Amino acid sequence: MLLPFTKMQGAGNDFVVIDGVSRAVSLTPEQVRRLADRRFGVGCDQVLVVEPARASGADFGYRIFNADGGEVEQCGNGARCFVRFVRDKGLTAKDEIVVDTRGGRIHPRVSPDGGVSVNMGVPRFLPSEVPFVADTPALVYPLEVEGGAYEVSVLSVGNPHAVMLVPDVDTAPVATLGPRIEHHVRFPNRVNVGFLEIRSATRARLRVWERGVGETLACGSGACAAVVAGRRLGRLGDTVEVAVRGGTLSVAWAGEGEPVWLTGPATTVFEGTIEL
Ligand SMILES: N[C@@H](CCC[C@H](N)C(=O)O)C(=O)O
């Protein structure tokens, strides 16, 4: 199969985006891994497939595959690239679109200044909603990892996240602790792991070990989860600039029961075709 694709990125979180509206596309996990492979394929953190809407009120469906081939529920940076893609390809002329993901309905939009924001929905905190194994809901949970004791906030922003406060992201044990928490037995569906350094009520730094990928240069849902966790702990305000390795994301959350908003860049890098 000769497959046209668009390579995109948002703050260095990179994507191979496929138009599954103009023609039906069905990818096997092996084909996703091949597309994501940085030596034998195109290279990306996630493969995104734009699909026709399947439910009333939606403009499109959005399928997200991690580089390891697994399909997941949510991708915030990808959602911003998604709205840029469907407009650039002439699939819609709308500034704001309604998109159904496996993690729920999201609302990406392009503003008149060209910025791209996404309403990522209302964060969820019940352990069963993440899912996370815990007897009762808590703001932070103790987590034992191979003899070490840590504290994490746990939440879903459509996909599962664990957030740990660290004094300095540059020295945080992302590559060692990240995979251990990702595969921890208390996260039955695995988890994305954020290492959050709070600089002030409005500024934070973040590194994320992404489920199914490893450390990425940015994670939009991870930035949302980190700000929500920091705000619930009383350490962050309602609008926060989050510095990630590939740039800066802005996250706004007005508090419990409110949706979280993610704003940041979304850029096309190149287009091509690949034989799969
Ligand atoms: N990079 C994404 C998150 C992609 C999915 C994640 N790795 C998962 O498995 O849930 C983002 O920008 O949100």
Ligand as a Chemical Component Dictionary entry (heavy atoms), coordinates in Angstrom:
data_LIG
# 
_chem_comp.id                   LIG 
_chem_comp.type                 NON-POLYMER 
_chem_comp.pdbx_formal_charge   0 
_chem_comp.three_letter_code    LIG 
# 
loop_
_chem_comp_atom.comp_id 
_chem_comp_atom.atom_id 
_chem_comp_atom.alt_atom_id 
_chem_comp_atom.type_symbol 
_chem_comp_atom.charge 
_chem_comp_atom.model_Cartn_x 
_chem_comp_atom.model_Cartn_y 
_chem_comp_atom.model_Cartn_z 
_chem_comp_atom.pdbx_ordinal 
LIG N1 N1 N 0 1.911  13.130 23.219 1  
LIG C1 C1 C 0 0.581  13.071 23.606 2  
LIG C2 C2 C 0 0.109  11.887 24.382 3  
LIG C3 C3 C 0 0.116  10.633 23.499 4  
LIG C4 C4 C 0 -0.503 9.426  24.120 5  
LIG C5 C5 C 0 0.216  8.938  25.338 6  
LIG N2 N2 N 0 1.561  8.482  25.057 7  
LIG C6 C6 C 0 -0.595 7.801  25.966 8  
LIG O1 O1 O 0 -0.212 6.625  25.832 9  
LIG O2 O2 O 0 -1.626 8.084  26.604 10 
LIG C7 C7 C 0 -0.007 14.394 24.057 11 
LIG O3 O3 O 0 0.452  15.431 23.547 12 
LIG O4 O4 O 0 -0.965 14.416 24.824 13 
# 
loop_
_chem_comp_bond.comp_id 
_chem_comp_bond.atom_id_1 
_chem_comp_bond.atom_id_2 
_chem_comp_bond.value_order 
_chem_comp_bond.pdbx_ordinal 
LIG N1 C1 SING 1  
LIG C1 C2 SING 2  
LIG C1 C7 SING 3  
LIG C2 C3 SING 4  
LIG C3 C4 SING 5  
LIG C4 C5 SING 6  
LIG C5 N2 SING 7  
LIG C5 C6 SING 8  
LIG C6 O1 DOUB 9  
LIG C6 O2 SING 10 
LIG C7 O3 DOUB 11 
LIG C7 O4 SING 12 
# 
